[in-house]
Amino acid sequence: MTEDSTISQIIEDAVKRLKDQEEAVLKKDKELQTQQDEVTRRSTELEQLQSGLKEREDALRARETNIEQGEESLKARESAALDRESKLDEKISGLNDREERASAMQKGAETKESEYIEKLAEVSRHMTEVADKRRAVLDQEEQMKTSEDNLARLMDEVTSRRDALIARERALVDENESLRTDREKLAEDARKLMRRQEDMLTMPTAPSEGGKAVAPVRPGAGEDEVACPNCNTIISRDAVMCYACGHKLKETEEPASEEAATESEDEIPCPSCKTMISKDAVMCYACGVSVEEATEKAAAAGEPPSAPAPKEEKKPQIFVKKIVKRQAP
């Protein structure tokens, strides 16, 4: 029983396995059927695709022919375009050459124009320099003219002052000569007086009435001698003044002093160096300063205007030799 049960069990197990295998086969058949259907579908699709590809291939071949025809036409056009391009290149090269020549000519014209402009500027600058130099020369000529006028005026002033100085020196020489002659005459008169006094002292005195002494008798005056009208002293006939009392016998004129006074009235001191110059002088001959500018500067500085120097009265010099009378012992 046990064996039957085991066999039956084995059979059942085998049946089950078979059923399972059959089911698996059926599944596989179904899968194969589905795969076959899929393959058939794919084959139909492939056929459709092949037919579409053939159509596309035919269309592509037609297009290729059309493209080839188009390429040929394009090649023809390209060759024509290349010909045109070569012609255009030649024209462009010619235009470039012309443009280069034109630019070179324009540059040359511009350089010439710039050179002309520079030359015109230089000419205008030279003209302005010439005008400035001409104005400077005119100014210098004007200054030289004024300087010459001032110099001529100064020369006239110097000449006039020189003549005045010469006249003064001549007057001083004449005055010194006259003073020298007067001095010699006074010395001669003094010597004569000394001799007379010595003679008078040696002479005997005459007795007077009443016991008083009488003055010695004065000898008579000579031909070249006169008596002083003030003190009755015997002096020379050509004497200017009495050597004893100082009485002035002749009124001598002093033209040199009068001329100096007249000149001092026409002169003023220089505001800078205080040298006496003419009233009409423009420039000081000593320091060379302009009188008008120096006067304006002195007025601006608050200094009083320079007044002419006060005139001093010239007193005649009196050369008198003092004579000491010797008293009798």
BALOBA-1460 file (C-alpha; in Angstrom, 3 decimals):
// residues 329
<rec num="1" residu="m" x="0.000" y="0.000" z="0.000"/>
<rec num="2" residu="t" x="2.692" y="2.221" z="0.806"/>
<rec num="3" residu="e" x="4.372" y="1.573" z="-2.505"/>
<rec num="4" residu="d" x="1.192" y="2.325" z="-4.378"/>
<rec num="5" residu="s" x="0.794" y="5.452" z="-2.489"/>
<rec num="6" residu="t" x="4.316" y="6.440" z="-3.240"/>
<rec num="7" residu="i" x="3.913" y="5.587" z="-6.921"/>
<rec num="8" residu="s" x="0.704" y="7.419" z="-7.096"/>
<rec num="9" residu="q" x="2.387" y="10.218" z="-5.329"/>
<rec num="10" residu="i" x="5.223" y="10.117" z="-7.823"/>
<rec num="11" residu="i" x="2.812" y="9.961" z="-10.690"/>
<rec num="12" residu="e" x="0.883" y="12.829" z="-9.325"/>
<rec num="13" residu="d" x="4.071" y="14.677" z="-8.896"/>
<rec num="14" residu="a" x="5.066" y="13.805" z="-12.439"/>
<rec num="15" residu="v" x="1.624" y="14.827" z="-13.690"/>
<rec num="16" residu="k" x="1.917" y="18.062" z="-11.858"/>
<rec num="17" residu="r" x="5.330" y="18.601" z="-13.285"/>
<rec num="18" residu="l" x="4.029" y="17.814" z="-16.706"/>
<rec num="19" residu="k" x="1.124" y="20.182" z="-16.212"/>
<rec num="20" residu="d" x="3.513" y="22.743" z="-15.057"/>
<rec num="21" residu="q" x="5.698" y="22.061" z="-18.029"/>
<rec num="22" residu="e" x="2.700" y="22.150" z="-20.317"/>
<rec num="23" residu="e" x="1.616" y="25.403" z="-18.831"/>
<rec num="24" residu="a" x="5.108" y="26.673" z="-19.269"/>
<rec num="25" residu="v" x="5.100" y="25.429" z="-22.860"/>
<rec num="26" residu="l" x="1.740" y="27.060" z="-23.429"/>
<rec num="27" residu="k" x="3.139" y="30.247" z="-21.986"/>
<rec num="28" residu="k" x="6.121" y="29.878" z="-24.199"/>
<rec num="29" residu="d" x="3.829" y="29.226" z="-27.190"/>
<rec num="30" residu="k" x="1.836" y="32.282" z="-26.288"/>
<rec num="31" residu="e" x="5.021" y="34.217" z="-25.933"/>
<rec num="32" residu="l" x="6.252" y="32.776" z="-29.201"/>
<rec num="33" residu="q" x="2.935" y="33.646" z="-30.834"/>
<rec num="34" residu="t" x="3.138" y="37.156" z="-29.478"/>
<rec num="35" residu="q" x="6.710" y="37.298" z="-30.617"/>
<rec num="36" residu="q" x="5.735" y="36.011" z="-34.011"/>
<rec num="37" residu="d" x="2.948" y="38.498" z="-34.222"/>
<rec num="38" residu="e" x="5.423" y="41.120" z="-33.213"/>
<rec num="39" residu="v" x="7.825" y="39.842" z="-35.858"/>
<rec num="40" residu="t" x="5.136" y="39.845" z="-38.493"/>
<rec num="41" residu="r" x="4.122" y="43.334" z="-37.432"/>
<rec num="42" residu="r" x="7.693" y="44.369" z="-37.559"/>
<rec num="43" residu="s" x="8.148" y="42.729" z="-40.944"/>
<rec num="44" residu="t" x="5.104" y="44.559" z="-42.238"/>
<rec num="45" residu="e" x="6.483" y="47.723" z="-40.765"/>
<rec num="46" residu="l" x="9.828" y="46.910" z="-42.337"/>
<rec num="47" residu="e" x="8.143" y="46.333" z="-45.659"/>
<rec num="48" residu="q" x="6.338" y="49.606" z="-45.250"/>
<rec num="49" residu="l" x="9.582" y="51.215" z="-44.269"/>
<rec num="50" residu="q" x="11.310" y="49.637" z="-47.260"/>
<rec num="51" residu="s" x="8.574" y="50.871" z="-49.567"/>
<rec num="52" residu="g" x="8.860" y="54.322" z="-47.938"/>
<rec num="53" residu="l" x="12.606" y="54.130" z="-48.201"/>
<rec num="54" residu="k" x="12.317" y="53.159" z="-51.866"/>
<rec num="55" residu="e" x="10.005" y="56.094" z="-52.427"/>
<rec num="56" residu="r" x="12.351" y="58.281" z="-50.498"/>
<rec num="57" residu="e" x="15.258" y="56.850" z="-52.444"/>
<rec num="58" residu="d" x="13.460" y="57.583" z="-55.683"/>
<rec num="59" residu="a" x="12.666" y="61.075" z="-54.410"/>
<rec num="60" residu="l" x="16.255" y="61.465" z="-53.275"/>
<rec num="61" residu="r" x="17.472" y="60.252" z="-56.662"/>
<rec num="62" residu="a" x="15.146" y="62.724" z="-58.322"/>
<rec num="63" residu="r" x="16.404" y="65.362" z="-55.947"/>
<rec num="64" residu="e" x="19.959" y="64.258" z="-56.623"/>
<rec num="65" residu="t" x="19.390" y="64.663" z="-60.320"/>
<rec num="66" residu="n" x="17.802" y="68.004" z="-59.646"/>
<rec num="67" residu="i" x="20.713" y="68.856" z="-57.345"/>
<rec num="68" residu="e" x="23.190" y="67.770" z="-59.969"/>
<rec num="69" residu="q" x="21.398" y="69.909" z="-62.477"/>
<rec num="70" residu="g" x="21.362" y="72.705" z="-59.926"/>
<rec num="71" residu="e" x="25.044" y="72.118" z="-59.215"/>
<rec num="72" residu="e" x="25.805" y="72.333" z="-62.893"/>
<rec num="73" residu="s" x="23.816" y="75.527" z="-63.151"/>
<rec num="74" residu="l" x="25.482" y="76.739" z="-59.951"/>
<rec num="75" residu="k" x="28.864" y="75.813" z="-61.375"/>
<rec num="76" residu="a" x="28.009" y="77.784" z="-64.502"/>
<rec num="77" residu="r" x="26.797" y="80.641" z="-62.347"/>
<rec num="78" residu="e" x="29.851" y="80.272" z="-60.137"/>
<rec num="79" residu="s" x="32.146" y="80.404" z="-63.149"/>
<rec num="80" residu="a" x="30.243" y="83.460" z="-64.378"/>
<rec num="81" residu="a" x="30.399" y="84.914" z="-60.885"/>
<rec num="82" residu="l" x="34.104" y="84.150" z="-60.751"/>
<rec num="83" residu="d" x="34.538" y="85.831" z="-64.100"/>
<rec num="84" residu="r" x="32.543" y="88.777" z="-62.834"/>
<rec num="85" residu="e" x="34.497" y="88.689" z="-59.579"/>
<rec num="86" residu="s" x="37.798" y="88.669" z="-61.453"/>
<rec num="87" residu="k" x="36.547" y="91.572" z="-63.535"/>
<rec num="88" residu="l" x="35.373" y="93.280" z="-60.380"/>
<rec num="89" residu="d" x="38.743" y="92.570" z="-58.752"/>
<rec num="90" residu="e" x="40.461" y="94.104" z="-61.726"/>
<rec num="91" residu="k" x="38.133" y="97.090" z="-61.546"/>
<rec num="92" residu="i" x="38.616" y="97.269" z="-57.760"/>
<rec num="93" residu="s" x="42.407" y="97.050" z="-58.175"/>
<rec num="94" residu="g" x="42.187" y="99.790" z="-60.795"/>
<rec num="95" residu="l" x="39.975" y="101.828" z="-58.458"/>
<rec num="96" residu="n" x="42.392" y="101.126" z="-55.595"/>
<rec num="97" residu="d" x="45.281" y="102.290" z="-57.738"/>
<rec num="98" residu="r" x="43.317" y="105.375" z="-58.682"/>
<rec num="99" residu="e" x="42.354" y="105.878" z="-55.054"/>
<rec num="100" residu="e" x="45.986" y="105.470" z="-53.969"/>
<rec num="101" residu="r" x="47.087" y="107.942" z="-56.632"/>
<rec num="102" residu="a" x="44.282" y="110.278" z="-55.571"/>
<rec num="103" residu="s" x="45.215" y="109.888" z="-51.874"/>
<rec num="104" residu="a" x="48.884" y="110.451" z="-52.746"/>
<rec num="105" residu="m" x="47.923" y="113.531" z="-54.737"/>
<rec num="106" residu="q" x="45.676" y="114.654" z="-51.874"/>
<rec num="107" residu="k" x="48.508" y="114.100" z="-49.383"/>
<rec num="108" residu="g" x="50.869" y="116.035" z="-51.648"/>
<rec num="109" residu="a" x="48.290" y="118.796" z="-51.920"/>
<rec num="110" residu="e" x="47.793" y="118.748" z="-48.135"/>
<rec num="111" residu="t" x="51.555" y="118.877" z="-47.537"/>
<rec num="112" residu="k" x="51.877" y="121.712" z="-50.050"/>
<rec num="113" residu="e" x="48.927" y="123.460" z="-48.411"/>
<rec num="114" residu="s" x="50.493" y="123.004" z="-44.956"/>
<rec num="115" residu="e" x="53.820" y="124.276" z="-46.340"/>
<rec num="116" residu="y" x="52.012" y="127.260" z="-47.879"/>
<rec num="117" residu="i" x="50.220" y="127.864" z="-44.569"/>
<rec num="118" residu="e" x="53.514" y="127.638" z="-42.653"/>
<rec num="119" residu="k" x="55.156" y="129.961" z="-45.177"/>
<rec num="120" residu="l" x="52.253" y="132.391" z="-44.873"/>
<rec num="121" residu="a" x="52.476" y="132.193" z="-41.065"/>
<rec num="122" residu="e" x="56.242" y="132.711" z="-41.250"/>
<rec num="123" residu="v" x="55.777" y="135.618" z="-43.663"/>
<rec num="124" residu="s" x="53.140" y="137.158" z="-41.360"/>
<rec num="125" residu="r" x="55.460" y="136.578" z="-38.374"/>
<rec num="126" residu="h" x="58.318" y="138.197" z="-40.284"/>
<rec num="127" residu="m" x="56.036" y="141.080" z="-41.222"/>
<rec num="128" residu="t" x="55.019" y="141.535" z="-37.570"/>
<rec num="129" residu="e" x="58.690" y="141.313" z="-36.518"/>
<rec num="130" residu="v" x="59.596" y="143.847" z="-39.215"/>
<rec num="131" residu="a" x="56.744" y="146.102" z="-38.054"/>
<rec num="132" residu="d" x="57.885" y="145.719" z="-34.431"/>
<rec num="133" residu="k" x="61.481" y="146.406" z="-35.421"/>
<rec num="134" residu="r" x="60.347" y="149.389" z="-37.465"/>
<rec num="135" residu="r" x="58.363" y="150.697" z="-34.494"/>
<rec num="136" residu="a" x="61.356" y="150.028" z="-32.230"/>
<rec num="137" residu="v" x="63.643" y="151.814" z="-34.699"/>
<rec num="138" residu="l" x="61.211" y="154.733" z="-34.871"/>
<rec num="139" residu="d" x="61.030" y="154.800" z="-31.070"/>
<rec num="140" residu="q" x="64.821" y="154.638" z="-30.880"/>
<rec num="141" residu="e" x="65.088" y="157.404" z="-33.462"/>
<rec num="142" residu="e" x="62.598" y="159.462" z="-31.466"/>
<rec num="143" residu="q" x="64.530" y="158.738" z="-28.263"/>
<rec num="144" residu="m" x="67.787" y="159.551" z="-30.035"/>
<rec num="145" residu="k" x="66.252" y="162.759" z="-31.321"/>
<rec num="146" residu="t" x="65.053" y="163.711" z="-27.850"/>
<rec num="147" residu="s" x="68.437" y="162.637" z="-26.450"/>
<rec num="148" residu="e" x="70.193" y="164.736" z="-29.088"/>
<rec num="149" residu="d" x="67.935" y="167.673" z="-28.241"/>
<rec num="150" residu="n" x="68.608" y="167.160" z="-24.533"/>
<rec num="151" residu="l" x="72.306" y="166.738" z="-25.267"/>
<rec num="152" residu="a" x="72.337" y="169.885" z="-27.392"/>
<rec num="153" residu="r" x="70.483" y="171.723" z="-24.619"/>
<rec num="154" residu="l" x="72.938" y="170.343" z="-22.072"/>
<rec num="155" residu="m" x="75.849" y="171.290" z="-24.308"/>
<rec num="156" residu="d" x="74.401" y="174.787" z="-24.600"/>
<rec num="157" residu="e" x="74.012" y="174.902" z="-20.821"/>
<rec num="158" residu="v" x="77.525" y="173.528" z="-20.314"/>
<rec num="159" residu="t" x="78.856" y="176.020" z="-22.864"/>
<rec num="160" residu="s" x="77.027" y="178.883" z="-21.181"/>
<rec num="161" residu="r" x="78.239" y="177.740" z="-17.773"/>
<rec num="162" residu="r" x="81.753" y="177.298" z="-19.119"/>
<rec num="163" residu="d" x="81.654" y="180.796" z="-20.589"/>
<rec num="164" residu="a" x="80.314" y="182.082" z="-17.271"/>
<rec num="165" residu="l" x="83.042" y="180.230" z="-15.390"/>
<rec num="166" residu="i" x="85.659" y="181.554" z="-17.791"/>
<rec num="167" residu="a" x="84.283" y="185.053" z="-17.284"/>
<rec num="168" residu="r" x="84.327" y="184.505" z="-13.524"/>
<rec num="169" residu="e" x="87.886" y="183.214" z="-13.661"/>
<rec num="170" residu="r" x="88.937" y="186.194" z="-15.788"/>
<rec num="171" residu="a" x="87.198" y="188.525" z="-13.356"/>
<rec num="172" residu="l" x="88.911" y="186.752" z="-10.451"/>
<rec num="173" residu="v" x="92.254" y="186.985" z="-12.249"/>
<rec num="174" residu="d" x="91.693" y="190.685" z="-12.886"/>
<rec num="175" residu="e" x="90.602" y="191.169" z="-9.276"/>
<rec num="176" residu="n" x="93.618" y="189.244" z="-8.009"/>
<rec num="177" residu="e" x="95.854" y="191.325" z="-10.280"/>
<rec num="178" residu="s" x="94.300" y="194.537" z="-9.016"/>
<rec num="179" residu="l" x="94.594" y="193.291" z="-5.437"/>
<rec num="180" residu="r" x="98.221" y="192.388" z="-6.054"/>
<rec num="181" residu="t" x="98.943" y="195.844" z="-7.432"/>
<rec num="182" residu="d" x="97.046" y="197.397" z="-4.500"/>
<rec num="183" residu="r" x="99.045" y="195.223" z="-2.120"/>
<rec num="184" residu="e" x="102.301" y="196.331" z="-3.737"/>
<rec num="185" residu="k" x="101.198" y="199.961" z="-3.547"/>
<rec num="186" residu="l" x="100.218" y="199.534" z="0.103"/>
<rec num="187" residu="a" x="103.564" y="197.905" z="0.822"/>
<rec num="188" residu="e" x="105.353" y="200.753" z="-0.955"/>
<rec num="189" residu="d" x="103.252" y="203.302" z="0.971"/>
<rec num="190" residu="a" x="104.049" y="201.486" z="4.208"/>
<rec num="191" residu="r" x="107.754" y="201.571" z="3.437"/>
<rec num="192" residu="k" x="107.541" y="205.272" z="2.620"/>
<rec num="193" residu="l" x="105.593" y="205.884" z="5.804"/>
<rec num="194" residu="m" x="108.158" y="204.020" z="7.846"/>
<rec num="195" residu="r" x="110.889" y="206.088" z="6.324"/>
<rec num="196" residu="r" x="108.936" y="209.277" z="6.981"/>
<rec num="197" residu="q" x="108.217" y="208.245" z="10.545"/>
<rec num="198" residu="e" x="111.885" y="207.494" z="11.085"/>
<rec num="199" residu="d" x="112.746" y="210.889" z="9.618"/>
<rec num="200" residu="m" x="110.144" y="212.560" z="11.835"/>
<rec num="201" residu="l" x="111.449" y="210.788" z="14.901"/>
<rec num="202" residu="t" x="114.978" y="211.874" z="14.144"/>
<rec num="203" residu="m" x="113.934" y="215.500" z="13.523"/>
<rec num="204" residu="p" x="114.327" y="217.933" z="16.537"/>
<rec num="205" residu="t" x="111.105" y="219.203" z="18.058"/>
<rec num="206" residu="a" x="110.597" y="222.975" z="18.137"/>
<rec num="207" residu="p" x="109.705" y="224.462" z="21.518"/>
<rec num="208" residu="s" x="106.228" y="225.838" z="21.679"/>
<rec num="209" residu="e" x="104.993" y="228.865" z="23.431"/>
<rec num="210" residu="g" x="103.867" y="227.782" z="26.870"/>
<rec num="211" residu="g" x="106.422" y="225.058" z="27.249"/>
<rec num="212" residu="k" x="104.472" y="222.428" z="25.255"/>
<rec num="213" residu="a" x="106.016" y="220.375" z="22.497"/>
<rec num="214" residu="v" x="104.969" y="221.074" z="18.970"/>
<rec num="215" residu="a" x="104.503" y="218.286" z="16.437"/>
<rec num="216" residu="p" x="107.337" y="217.860" z="14.036"/>
<rec num="217" residu="v" x="107.019" y="219.721" z="10.830"/>
<rec num="218" residu="r" x="105.758" y="217.371" z="8.037"/>
<rec num="219" residu="p" x="107.704" y="217.751" z="4.881"/>
<rec num="220" residu="g" x="105.757" y="218.586" z="1.724"/>
<rec num="221" residu="a" x="104.190" y="215.836" z="-0.320"/>
<rec num="222" residu="g" x="105.880" y="214.728" z="-3.467"/>
<rec num="223" residu="e" x="104.478" y="214.661" z="-6.998"/>
<rec num="224" residu="d" x="103.164" y="211.036" z="-6.677"/>
<rec num="225" residu="e" x="101.766" y="211.523" z="-3.180"/>
<rec num="226" residu="v" x="98.623" y="213.089" z="-1.768"/>
<rec num="227" residu="a" x="97.230" y="213.617" z="1.702"/>
<rec num="228" residu="c" x="94.373" y="211.368" z="2.955"/>
<rec num="229" residu="p" x="91.192" y="213.468" z="3.139"/>
<rec num="230" residu="n" x="90.220" y="211.720" z="6.426"/>
<rec num="231" residu="c" x="93.414" y="211.568" z="8.514"/>
<rec num="232" residu="n" x="95.705" y="213.777" z="6.403"/>
<rec num="233" residu="t" x="98.263" y="210.955" z="6.064"/>
<rec num="234" residu="i" x="100.557" y="211.155" z="3.034"/>
<rec num="235" residu="i" x="99.688" y="208.261" z="0.772"/>
<rec num="236" residu="s" x="100.335" y="207.332" z="-2.861"/>
<rec num="237" residu="r" x="98.373" y="209.127" z="-5.553"/>
<rec num="238" residu="d" x="97.206" y="205.780" z="-7.049"/>
<rec num="239" residu="a" x="96.193" y="204.292" z="-3.666"/>
<rec num="240" residu="v" x="92.715" y="202.811" z="-3.444"/>
<rec num="241" residu="m" x="92.390" y="203.280" z="0.306"/>
<rec num="242" residu="c" x="94.321" y="204.831" z="3.155"/>
<rec num="243" residu="y" x="96.636" y="202.392" z="4.873"/>
<rec num="244" residu="a" x="96.376" y="204.293" z="8.147"/>
<rec num="245" residu="c" x="92.622" y="204.827" z="8.676"/>
<rec num="246" residu="g" x="91.192" y="202.517" z="6.022"/>
<rec num="247" residu="h" x="89.365" y="205.325" z="4.227"/>
<rec num="248" residu="k" x="88.251" y="204.213" z="0.747"/>
<rec num="249" residu="l" x="89.480" y="206.637" z="-1.890"/>
<rec num="250" residu="k" x="88.074" y="205.128" z="-5.138"/>
<rec num="251" residu="e" x="84.723" y="203.365" z="-5.652"/>
<rec num="252" residu="t" x="85.645" y="200.246" z="-7.650"/>
<rec num="253" residu="e" x="82.947" y="198.441" z="-9.604"/>
<rec num="254" residu="e" x="82.664" y="194.686" z="-9.394"/>
<rec num="255" residu="p" x="81.273" y="193.432" z="-12.716"/>
<rec num="256" residu="a" x="82.249" y="189.893" z="-11.853"/>
<rec num="257" residu="s" x="80.162" y="189.899" z="-8.661"/>
<rec num="258" residu="e" x="77.198" y="191.481" z="-10.460"/>
<rec num="259" residu="e" x="77.475" y="188.866" z="-13.195"/>
<rec num="260" residu="a" x="77.661" y="186.117" z="-10.575"/>
<rec num="261" residu="a" x="74.559" y="187.539" z="-8.832"/>
<rec num="262" residu="t" x="72.684" y="187.622" z="-12.162"/>
<rec num="263" residu="e" x="73.755" y="184.067" z="-12.894"/>
<rec num="264" residu="s" x="72.753" y="182.906" z="-9.396"/>
<rec num="265" residu="e" x="69.257" y="184.298" z="-10.003"/>
<rec num="266" residu="d" x="68.959" y="182.096" z="-13.141"/>
<rec num="267" residu="e" x="70.266" y="178.966" z="-11.376"/>
<rec num="268" residu="i" x="68.711" y="176.402" z="-9.035"/>
<rec num="269" residu="p" x="70.273" y="173.506" z="-7.098"/>
<rec num="270" residu="c" x="69.837" y="169.984" z="-8.566"/>
<rec num="271" residu="p" x="67.221" y="168.016" z="-6.518"/>
<rec num="272" residu="s" x="69.566" y="165.000" z="-6.459"/>
<rec num="273" residu="c" x="73.156" y="166.241" z="-6.045"/>
<rec num="274" residu="k" x="72.496" y="169.942" z="-5.171"/>
<rec num="275" residu="t" x="74.748" y="171.154" z="-8.007"/>
<rec num="276" residu="m" x="73.779" y="174.604" z="-9.319"/>
<rec num="277" residu="i" x="72.160" y="174.216" z="-12.736"/>
<rec num="278" residu="s" x="70.085" y="176.429" z="-15.026"/>
<rec num="279" residu="k" x="66.385" y="176.899" z="-14.348"/>
<rec num="280" residu="d" x="65.538" y="175.666" z="-17.868"/>
<rec num="281" residu="a" x="67.787" y="172.589" z="-17.585"/>
<rec num="282" residu="v" x="66.155" y="169.189" z="-18.372"/>
<rec num="283" residu="m" x="68.999" y="167.036" z="-16.990"/>
<rec num="284" residu="c" x="71.721" y="167.660" z="-14.437"/>
<rec num="285" residu="y" x="75.153" y="167.821" z="-16.122"/>
<rec num="286" residu="a" x="76.843" y="166.535" z="-12.926"/>
<rec num="287" residu="c" x="74.795" y="163.433" z="-11.957"/>
<rec num="288" residu="g" x="72.752" y="162.944" z="-15.191"/>
<rec num="289" residu="v" x="69.369" y="162.706" z="-13.415"/>
<rec num="290" residu="s" x="66.207" y="164.114" z="-15.002"/>
<rec num="291" residu="v" x="65.286" y="167.348" z="-13.196"/>
<rec num="292" residu="e" x="61.530" y="166.838" z="-13.621"/>
<rec num="293" residu="e" x="61.576" y="163.210" z="-12.342"/>
<rec num="294" residu="a" x="63.839" y="164.134" z="-9.424"/>
<rec num="295" residu="t" x="61.524" y="167.050" z="-8.528"/>
<rec num="296" residu="e" x="58.460" y="164.744" z="-8.673"/>
<rec num="297" residu="k" x="60.216" y="162.157" z="-6.478"/>
<rec num="298" residu="a" x="61.219" y="164.824" z="-3.986"/>
<rec num="299" residu="a" x="57.637" y="166.146" z="-3.928"/>
<rec num="300" residu="a" x="56.288" y="162.593" z="-3.427"/>
<rec num="301" residu="a" x="58.783" y="162.024" z="-0.594"/>
<rec num="302" residu="g" x="57.559" y="165.232" z="1.065"/>
<rec num="303" residu="e" x="60.844" y="167.127" z="0.704"/>
<rec num="304" residu="p" x="60.563" y="170.929" z="0.305"/>
<rec num="305" residu="p" x="61.267" y="172.191" z="-3.226"/>
<rec num="306" residu="s" x="64.816" y="173.260" z="-3.779"/>
<rec num="307" residu="a" x="65.142" y="177.036" z="-3.527"/>
<rec num="308" residu="p" x="67.949" y="179.031" z="-5.111"/>
<rec num="309" residu="a" x="70.894" y="179.587" z="-2.837"/>
<rec num="310" residu="p" x="70.741" y="182.923" z="-0.957"/>
<rec num="311" residu="k" x="72.952" y="185.550" z="-2.399"/>
<rec num="312" residu="e" x="75.815" y="186.628" z="-0.203"/>
<rec num="313" residu="e" x="77.091" y="190.115" z="-0.460"/>
<rec num="314" residu="k" x="80.711" y="190.046" z="-1.423"/>
<rec num="315" residu="k" x="82.717" y="192.454" z="0.655"/>
<rec num="316" residu="p" x="85.849" y="193.831" z="-0.921"/>
<rec num="317" residu="q" x="88.921" y="192.383" z="0.634"/>
<rec num="318" residu="i" x="91.080" y="194.971" z="2.298"/>
<rec num="319" residu="f" x="94.703" y="194.152" z="2.597"/>
<rec num="320" residu="v" x="96.090" y="196.596" z="5.176"/>
<rec num="321" residu="k" x="99.493" y="196.304" z="6.637"/>
<rec num="322" residu="k" x="99.548" y="197.339" z="10.265"/>
<rec num="323" residu="i" x="102.302" y="199.752" z="11.012"/>
<rec num="324" residu="v" x="103.532" y="199.985" z="14.572"/>
<rec num="325" residu="k" x="104.762" y="203.439" z="15.343"/>
<rec num="326" residu="r" x="107.925" y="203.494" z="17.249"/>
<rec num="327" residu="q" x="107.785" y="205.944" z="20.073"/>
<rec num="328" residu="a" x="110.723" y="208.189" z="20.760"/>
<rec num="329" residu="p" x="112.720" y="207.193" z="23.818"/>
